Amino acid sequence: MSSAKQIRTLERKLRQIVELKELVADGELMADGNQLEKIDAEPVVRAELEELQRLHGSARLDSGAAG
């Protein structure tokens, strides 16, 4: 999977986590086990996303310097 696609996938996961947290915080949803696991995974998802964005950004800079 390309790094751009991985970034989009992680961004989508992060949006879902944020929406889930908002629903739980507003009392609109009682999170089940799977949803709690997703919420608990937020720091890992954020770290992976930041790392991929950093690598993807430096790869773009490297390819631009070669031209």
N, C-alpha and C positions, 0 to 999 in steps of 0.2 A: 504494500500500500504506500502510495506517495506521501511525503511529509505534509503536503498541502491538504490531502484528504484526511490524514490523521488529525490535523489541526481542526478542520471543520467538524470532524466527529467529536473531538474533545470539547469544542465550543458548544456543540449541541448538547452534550452531556451536562456541561456546566450550566447552560440555560435551564435545562430540566431540573437540576438540583436546586437552583435559585427559586424557580417557580414552586417546587415542592416545599421548600423551606417557608416561602411566603404563605402558602395555603395552610401549612401546619401552624405557623405563627398567628395567622388570622382566625384559627379555630375552624376553618372550613373543611379540614381533613384530619382524620386520625391516621397517622402513618402506620403501615404494617411493617413486617420484618424486612421485606425487600426494599421498601421505600426508605426505611431507616438506614439500611446498608448503603443505599445510594447517597443519602445525605452525609453519612460518615465518611464516604469516599471523596468528598469534596477537596480536601487538602491534597490528596494524591492526584486527582484530576487536574487541579490548578497547577501543581508542580510539573506534571507531564506536559501540559499545554505551554507553560512558560518555557520549558526546556526546548520543546519542538519549535516554538516561535523564535527562540534565540538562535537555534541551529539553522532554521529555515532562513532567517534574516541574514545570518553570516554567509550562508551558501549563496544567497542572492547577491550579496556584496562581492563575494569571490568571483562569481561568474561575470558580474558587471566589470570588474577590473581586468578580466582577461580579454574583453572586447576592445 
